[in-house]
Amino acid sequence: MTELDNDVVALMSKRVLEIAGCLGKTVDLNGKQVPIKSFSDYVDLYLSVANKSRTEPLPRMTEKVNDRWEVCVSLSDGRFQQVSFVNSIATIKGGTHVDYVTNQVTKYIVRIVNKKKKYSNVKTHDVKNHLWVFVNALIDNPAFDSQTKERLTLPESSFGSKCQLSKDILQKGLLEHFLFSWKTWEQNEALKISDGAKTETVKVEGLMDAEKAGGEESEACTLILVEGRSAQSLAKLGRNVLGRAFYGAFPIQGKFLNVSKAKTSKIANNELVVNIKKILGLKQGRKYYDAKSLRYGRVMLLSDQDPDGSHIKGLLINYFHHFWPLLLKIKPSFIVQFITPIMKVTHPTKEAQLFYSMLRYEDWESEIRQSGNTTEWTRKYCKGLASIDSADAKGYFTNLKFHQKDFVWEGVQDGEAIKLAFSKNKTGARRKLLSDYKPGTHDLQKPTISFKDFVYNDLGEFSRANLERSIPSLVDGLKPSQRKILFCAFEKNLVEDVLVSKFSGYVLDLSVYRHGEQNLDNTIIGMALDYVGRNNVNLLHPSSQFGTRASGKKDAANPRYIFTKLSPATMVLFPKDDDVLLERLFGDGKKIEPTWYIPIIPTVLVNGAEGIASGWKTFIPNYNPRDIVKNINLLHPSRHFPILQMLSSFDLSGRLNP
């Protein structure tokens, strides 16, 4: 033999690393110092490699119990793993020393977990299957199962020392990490029944499959996930422009499921979730380092350009991150978005202006108002994808280089941002995000956007919009839609009966309401309800059948058949003389409703307030208007009434003091 082959050299090199880790001494290999000075450094060699296939680093709990025992505990992927040494001998099959340490961990976790009814069926083998244990031990007169010394068989009583793990290593986050790991594994096992496969044909209702999907060129195919069936024609047009061979399309109807919060049974029975798995050929629990084994190599998100559309994109991103996080790291990007204008303004003699965010449009609108040329421009709000005409859509798809924006993974912060947006355990962090939120937009000239930027900008804008429309104002007790209705009723001097359907059309036009007639009809009906427990003072009068208390307005007649008008009390609560003091908002170049009204008594207490939004919720019960008026009249520095703490800004005439 003139030289050692590579396998022998690798084995010897491995042995040198083991000696350095077990002894904690400085060791040289081929004249160079080995970068391992402790058992903890040696463990890092394993965990650092495992972390490369994860979006978040593995947890690790390390403890040097005494001069004879060093232990590190981490998590596995549903199969027990161990790396152990006895007197610096590698016991590759473990043994009694590994069992000694592992049993302490499993018994502790089982005892704590089984106190929680939610996880009462956890067994010791369930815990063990999710552990990765590292042990470095010095044992007196060790006995092994063979001459190769791969497994220690010496009884625990003969070890010559004790290894009693401290509570620190058991309590330092291990329990929380185990529960997450076990729940993920259990969920993956339950969801494998709906696994997809890389086949050339898939039967899913509504799917327009790419001709090359599932074949040899599947990695070059893109699946367009489009918001709603009404916009499916836009996806068809896009396929005609981009080519049907490599582009498929599938409609997403309704709000996509937040899989981070949903129960396994709900995920398994969700038709959209199951269909996307089948279309893409995804398998539960598999790690995807590329898209070669999938039916499509890329997913394009095509939704409305408003905040609600961003939320749907976010829910889909969360779906992939929750189950297949490595897909988000694939280059070129596995997930991309296709942006469309949300506002289009035209001029008889000037070039049309396209705006891809309301923030940029509002900045432009402010400049136009200052110039005094607001009436010369025609505005078109593209609420839904279906509102885009074919000629414009063809131009957008032709200019794919500008309209396609790739989502890119820049680091752990991207995964943390996605969790911040959708995890049920991050409510407090979402509240802080909203409190610190500053409106911002992306540089549309950049072809990429990080997941973190998407969460903090686009989803931040959605959360703020959701908060504003879901939580009533403390000043007038109204949500924006209710305030728009009241504004239009005042503008129209609605003292005579009018059909609800006709009135909602008037509100849509005059107040620039952007969320559809059905929502508006329901809000008008809600403001007119006068049964006990709803409105103490109904701001609109129910001149027809608006529903009963027993059904909670669900039995209200069709808006085409019922009439409403302003209630007499409304004119008293909101004096017309105060209108000149109100700060008016602008929409599409014209003045619309005020930021809020200032009633003569706090209507937020009269009719109560209730709402839930991102990170926040509120509930204020209804109070008797006579009691409110009585307390206002009693307001005096020498008197103290609990309810008056909310009314301290009002003087006796009902005006709000600065």
N, C-alpha and C positions, 0 to 999 in steps of 0.2 A: 504494500500500500504506500503510495507516494504522497497522497493528500487525503484530507477528510472531505466527504461529500457535504452538500449544503444542509441536508437534514440533520446530520450529526453536529455540524457547527451550530445550527439553530437550537438544537437540544442543549448543547453545552452553554450557549449564550443565555438560554432560558434559565438554566440552573444557576448561573452567576447572578441573574436578577433576583432569583428566589433567595439566595444566600444573603444578598444585600438587604432584602426586605425583611427576612426573618431575624437577622442578627442586628440590624440597625447600625451597621458599620460601613465605613468608606471602602468600596471595592472597585478595583480597576479591571477593565476588560480590554485586552490588546493595547495597553498603555494609556487608555482613556478612562476617566472616572465615570462610573455608572451613576446616572442622575436619580438614584434611589437611596434614601438615607433612613427610611423607616418603613414599617409595615403599612402605614397609611399611604405612603408614596407608592408602594407596590399595588395596593388596592386600586389606586387611581388609574393604573394601567388598564385594568378591566373596565372600570366605570367610564373612563373617557372614551373608550372605543364604543361602548354601548350608547353613550350620549349622542354620538354622531347620527344615530338613526332615530333620534327623538327630538321633539320640539322644545322639551324642557329637560333639564338635567335630572338624573335619578337622585332621590334622597339618600343620604348616608348618615348612619349613626355609628360613630367610632368610640371605642373605649379601651384604654389599657387598664385592665382590672387590677393586675398586680405584676410582679416580675415574671410570672409564668404564663400569663394569659393576655392576649390582645384579640379584640373582636371588632368586626365591622358588620353591620346589618343594612342591607338595601332591599330593593324590590326586583322581582323577576317578572316575566310576561305570562304568568299562569303555570309555570313549571319550576319546581324547586331546583336551585342551583347552589353549589358550594365550592369554595376554594379553601383548602385547609392544609396545615402543616403540623407534624409532630416531631419535635426536636430537629426542626429544619428539613424534615423528610416530607415530600409532597404526597399527601394521602388523597389521590385523585378520586377515590370512591367514598371519601368521607370516613364515617365510623362513629364510635361512641362519643368521641370528643365533640363532634359536630352536633350529634343528637342532644348532648348535654346542654349546649348553648341554645340550639333551636327550640327545644322544649320549653325553656324559660320564656322565650319570646312568644311562642304560640299560645301557651297557657295564659299569659298575661293578657294578650289581645282578645282571646276567646272570652275570658272572664269579664272584661270591660264591655266588649261588643254585645254580648248576650244580655246585658242589662238594658240594652236599647231594644224595644219591641220591633223596631224596623228591621233589625238584623239578627233576630233571635235564633235563627237556624244555622249560624256559622259554626263549623266544626274545626278541630285542630288541623286536619289535613287541608281544609280550605285555606287556612292561614299559611301553612307550610308551603303550599304550592305557589304562593306569591312572594316568597322570600329568597333572597340571595345572601348567603352567609359566608363570611370570611373568618377563619380561625387560625391563630398562630399560638401553639401551646407547647410547653415543656412538660413531659410526662415521665414519671419514674418507671423504669423497666417496661416499656411499651410492648404490647403483643399485637401481632398483625395476622391477617387471614392467609397470607402467603409470603413467599420469599421476596416478592416484588414490593411488599409493604404498601399496598394501595389502600387498605382499609384497616383502621384501628379497631381491635376487638376487646381491648382491656376494659373491664368493668369500671364504672365511674368511681366506685369506692376505692379503687387502687391507683387513682391518678396521682396521689401524693400532694394534691393541692386543690383548692376550691376556685371556682369561677362564678361568683355571684354577681350577676349584672345589676347595676344601679338603676334606680328609677329614672335617672336622667336619660339613659339610652333607650329605655322603654317608652318614655313619655314624650320625647323630643320629636314630635311630629310623626312618629312611626305609625301610630294608630290611624291618624287622618289619611296618611298616604296609603296604608293598607286598604282601608275602606274604599278609597277611590279606585285602587288597582283591582280589588276583588269585584266591585260593582261593574267596572269596565269589562272585565273578563266574563262575568255572568251575563252581562248585556250582550256581548259579542256572541256568546253561545246561543242565546235565545234568538238573535237576529240573523243567524246564519241560514235559517230556513228560507229567507228571501234573497239569498245571494244571487248575483248575476253571473254571466259567463261570457267569454269572448266568442260570440257566434255571429255569423253574417246576417242573420235575420232575428228580429225581436218583435213580438206582437204586443204593442201597447197602444191603447186608444189615444188618438190625437198626435201620435209621433209621426213626423216626416223624417224618415231615416236617411242619412247620407248613403250614397251608393257604395262607397268604399268602407263604411263602418264595419268593424269586426273582421276585416280582411287583412291582407298583408300590408296595406297602406293605412291602416286604422289610426296610427299615431299622428298622421297628418290631418285627421278629420276633426272638425269642431262642432260641438253640440250647442245650439243657441237655445237657452232657457228663457222664454219670453213670458212676460207678465200678462196673463189673461188670454182667453180664447178670442176676445174681440180684437186683439192685436196680432193674432196669428197670421193674418193676411200680410202684415208688415214683414214677418219672418219669411213668408213665402216669397215676397218680392226680394228680400235680401238674398235668399238662396238662388233666385234667378240671376242676380247680379254677380254673386260670389262663386256660384257653381254648385249644383246639386250633388256632384260626386263627393265633395269633401265637406259639405255643410248640411247638418241636420237641424231640426227644430222641434221643440216640445213646449206646450203651454203650461204655465204654472197658474192654476186657478185658486184664488183666495190667498189668505196669508199662510206662508209656509210655516211648518212646525218648528218651534224652538226646541231642538233635540237636547239641549243642555239641561232643560228643566223638565222635560216630558218623561213619563214612566215608560219602561221598556215595552209594556203591552200596547201603549198608545203609539209608540214608534213603529212597532211591528204591524199594526193595523192601519197605519197611515198610507193611503194609496199613492200619494205623491212621492213619499220617501221610498217606497218599494219600487215604483216605476222608474225613478231615477237610477236606482241600483241596477235594475235590469237593463236599462238603456245603455249605461256606461260599462256594465259588466263588472261592477264592484263586488268584492268579497269582504265580508265582515272580519275585522281583526287582522287583515293582511297589511303588510308594510309595502308601500309603493315608492320605490326609488326612481321610477320612470313610469311612463304610461303605455309601455309596449304590450302589456297584458290586458289592456282595456279596449273597449270598442271605439272609444274616442280619445284623442290625445289632448283635447282642450275643451273647456266649457266657457261659453260666452254668455254673460248675464245681460239681458236686454229688458229693462223695466222702465216705468215712468221716471222722468227726470226730477220729480218732486221728492220731498223727504220720505214719503211713504214708499216710493220706489227704492230709495236707498236702504230702507229697512228690510225690504224683501231681498235685496242683494246681500245685506248683512246676514240674514237668516240662512241663506244658501251657503255663504262662506263659513258660517258657524257649523253647518251640517258637515261639510268636508273636514274642517279643522277638528271637530269633535271625534269623528270616527277614523279619518285617514289624514292625520296632520302632515305627513310627509309629502302629500300631494301639493301642498302650498309651497314647498321648497323646490319643486321641479323647475328646471330651466330648459327651454323657454317656458314661460308661465303657463301653468295648467288652468288657472282662472283668469279671465279677462272680462272687461265690461265694454259695452257699446253705448256711447253717450249720444243723446239727441237733444235738440234745443227745447227748453221749457217755455221760452218766450220768443216770438217772432214779431218784429215791428217793421212796418213798411211805410214808405213815403212816396208821394207822386213823382218826385224828381231826384230823390236820394237813394243810395244803396240800402237794401234791407239789412237790418241788424238782427243777429242771432245771439241769444243769451242761454247759457247752459246752467246757470244758477240764478235764483231769485235775488241773491245778494248783489250780483253784478248788474242785474236789470234795475234794481232799486237805486243803485248808484247812478246809473244812466238816467233814470226817470227824474232823480233829483236835479241833475244838470239841465235837463230839458225844461223842467218847471222854472228854473231860474232864468232861462232864456226866453220863456213865455211862448214857446212853440209847441205846447202839448197837444193841441187839437189837430195839428198837421199830420200826426203819425197815427197809423192804424195798428192796434195791438191784437195779437192772437196768443192766447194762453194755451199751450199744448199740454193740458192736464194728463191725457192718456196717449199711449202710443197710436191708438186708432185715429187720433185727431190729425196726424201727420199725413199730408197728401202724397200721392204716389210719386210725383215728380221730385219732390223734396227728398223723400225716402231713398229714391234711386241715387240721388246725388250724395247722400250720406254714406251709403254702402259703397259707392264708387270711390269715395275718399276714405277708405278704411284706415289708412295710415294715421289720419287725424282722429277719427271717431273711436278707434279701438284703443283702450288704455289697459295695459297689463298690470295685474296685481303682483307685487314682488315681495318676497320674504327677506327682511333685512336683519332679523335676529329674534332673540327670545321676546323682546318687547312687542313684537307683532302678535305672538300668541297670547301674551298677557292682555293686550288691548282687546282682542276678540273675546277673551273670558270676561273682561270688565264689562263688555257690552251685553253679554247674554247669560252669564252664570247667575244662578239664583242666590249664590253666596256673596255677590259683589254689590248688593243694593247700596250700602254705605258709600262705596267707592264711586258708584254711578252718581249718587247725590252730589258728591264733591266735584265730579267731572262737570256736572251741570252748573254748579255754583261758579266754577272757574271758567266756564265755556266762553270763548270769544269767537264770534263768527269769522270764518275764513274760507277761502276757496283754493282749489288746486291751480297750479300753473298748467293750463290746457295745452301748452306747447310741449310739455313733457309727455313722453309715451308711456310712462309708468307711474304707479302710485303704490306706496307701501300700505300694508294692511293697517298699520298703526295710524297713518294719516287718514285713511278712509274712516276708521272708527272715530277719531277725534274731530274730524271735519264733517263728513257726510252724516254719520250716525249721531254725532253731537247736534247737528242741525235738526235731525228728526226728533231727538229726545226733547229739544227745546220747543219745537213746534207742537209735539205731543203734550208737553206740559202746559203750554199756553192754551190749548183748546180743550184740555181735560180738567184742569183745575180752575174753578171760578175765581174772579177777582174779589178781593176782600173789600174793595171800594164800593162796587155796585152789586156784587153777588152774581154776576153774569159771566157766562162763557162767551167767547167771540161770536159764535153763531147766534146765541140769544141776543147779543148786543146789536148785531146786524139786523135781526128781525125787528127789534124795538126801534132802531133808527129808521128803518123803512116805514114802519107803522106811523111814526111821528111825521116823516116827510110826506106821506100820503094822507095824513090826517084821517086815519082809519077809524072813523066814528060810525060808519055804516058797514053792515055785513058784506064780506067778500069771501069768495071760495078760497079755501086753503091752498088748493093747487094753483089758482091764479095769483094769489098773494106770494107764494113761494117763487113763482117765476119773476115777479116784480123784485123780490129780494135778490135773486140771482143776478139780475141785471144792474140794479142800482148800487148794491153794496159790494160787488165783485166777489161774490161767494164762490168758492172753487171746489166744493165737495159733493155736488150732486143734489138733485131735487128730493130724493127719497129721505136723505138725512135731514134736509131742511123741513120737509113735511112733518117728520117725527118730532123735531124740535118745536115747531109751531104748536103741534097738538099738546106736547108736554107743558108748554107755557100757559095753555088755556085750561088745564085740568083743575077742577075745583073740589074734588072729593077729599074727605078727611085723610090727612097723612101725606098729601102731596104739596099743594101750594096753599099757604095761609092767605096770600093775596095773589090771585092769578092775574098776571099782567095782560093776558088776552082773554076775551070772553068766549066761552064755548056755546055758540049759537045753534049747535046741532049735536049729533051723537058722537062725543069724543072719547067714549070708553068708560068703563066702570072700575071701581076700586077692586072688585073681585078679580079682574083680569089684568089690572095694572096697565090700562090703555091699549092692551093688545086687541081688544074688541072694538076699537074705534073704527068708524066708517071710513070708506075710501076718501082721500083728500079732495076728490072731484065732486063729492056730494055734501061736504060739511063747510059751514061758514064760521068766520071769526071776525073780531074787531077789537079795538082797544077797550080795556076795562076802565070804567070811570076813575077808579082808584089810581090807575097808572099815571094819569095826567096830574094827579095831586102829588104822587111820590116823586115825579120827575118834572119840576116846573120848567115851562118853556123859556122863561126869562133867564134861566141858567145856561142856555145853549151857547151864548156868546163867550162864556168863560171856559168852555170845553176845548180841549186840544183835539183837532180832527186828524184822522189818518188819511193817507192818499192811496188810491188804487187805480191803475190804468189811467193815470193822468188826471183824475178827478178826486174831489174831497168825498170821503165816505164817513163811516161812523166814528165817534170819538174814541180815544184810548180807553176811557171809561166814563160812565155817567156818575153824577153825585146826587143820590136821592136824599130827601129831607130826613129820612130815618134809615138806618142800616138794613137794606133789603137782604143782605147776606144772612141776617138773623131771622128775618121775617119768613123767608122761604127755605132757609137752610142752604147748605152747599155740600156737594159730594162729588168726588172724582178720584181717579187713580191714573198715574202716569209713570214715566221712567224715573224710578228712585223716590217718588213722592206720592202721597195720597192725602186726602182730606175728608173730614166729615164734620159738619156743623149742623146740629138739629134745628128744627123750626121752633120759633118762639112766638108767643102771642103778641101781635102788634100793639095791643093796648098796654101790655106790660113793658114793652120797649119804650113807648111814648112816655109812660109814667116814670120810668127810670131816667129818661133823658131830662124830664122836667125836675127830677129830684137831684140832678147832677150838681154837686157843690163840693168844694174842697173839704168841708168838715164831715161829709158823709162818705161811706165806703160800701159800695155794692159790687159783688164779683163781676156782674155783667157789665158794669160801667167801665171796666178796664179796657174793653174793646171799643167803647163809645167816647173815650176821653178827648178825641179829636173833634167832636161835634159840639157846636154851641147850641143855645136854646132855640135858635131859628132854623136849625137843620143844616146850616152851612158848615163846610169843612174848613177848619182853621189851618193855616200854613204851619 
